[in-house]
Amino acid sequence: MLEKQAEKTEVTGAQTLRRGLSVLRLLTRIGPGGLRMGEIGRRLDLNKATAIRLTRTLVDEGFVLHDHGSGRYRLGPEAFAVGLAAEPSYELQRLAAPTLRALAVESGDTVFFSVLHGYESICLSRDEGDFPIRNQLIKAGDRWPLGVGAGSCAVLAALSDTEIDDVLRRNAALRTERFPRCTDAAIRRLIRETRNRGYCVQPGLVIEDSWAVGVVVHDASGSPVASISIAAIKSRLGTARSAALGNRLMQASRALALLQAEARNTVDS
């Protein structure tokens, strides 16, 4: 009896933790403008009492701030402190920043930098070019199942076949629910094409008129850790331009690998 009660308490605690983290993830994606309580509950499908309890607890602990004037909640100082503690892990994104900006200026389209995290790809940054129609599909902080999207699929293609099988099995349910066109067959086809070309062309599998080109980024030891991708409306990514952007992205990825090696050698010396 006591063992079952302890197990139930542990499951309830884990669920509460996950819900609390989902509030933090949501506020991270929204940015400094924050959200009102009702919007937090609606977006996370939480009842009013649960949303209030979780968010107020985060306020009490300093992870979330409440602006009484506007009624909005946004990330607080403790969340910032956690970000600073994790910041060394994002050295690669800092090294890539000038290249990402240059790619956005050159292409006129939207450039994304994402990192591999378990069975997901997390967008760390987006740089927008000057083309008037911009891709609004991904924002910094968004997490997608590995294989969904050009950059994410380029990373997946760089893994072993055994690892690919494991990833697709684990995120199959989520893909079916949120990205129904990103089937196993569609992703495996993109993987074959990516391995042949060196870059991935995502042909509107997430949103029909939103296409993208992406490449994998390796760390100094040669392991796939991140991706760079360029997204645009379908009419801007014909065969010739996709190839040109793909080759430009591969060049940028190789240059970034050299920068990492130089940075590591500087630290070691």
Secondary structure, DSSP 4 states (H G I P E B T S, - for coil): -HHHHHHHHHHHHHHHHHHHHHHHHHHHHH-TT-EEHHHHHHHHT--HHHHHHHHHHHHHTTSEEEETTTTEEEE-HHHHHHHHHHGGGGHHHHHHHHHHHHHHHHHSSEEEEEEEETTEEEEEEEEE-S-SS---S--TT-EEETTSSHHHHHHHHTS-HHHHHHHHHHTHHHHHHH-TT--HHHHHHHHHHHHHHSSEEE-SSSSTTEEEEEEEEE-TTS-EEEEEEEEEEGGG--HHHHHHHHHHHHHHHHHHHHHHHHHHHHHH-
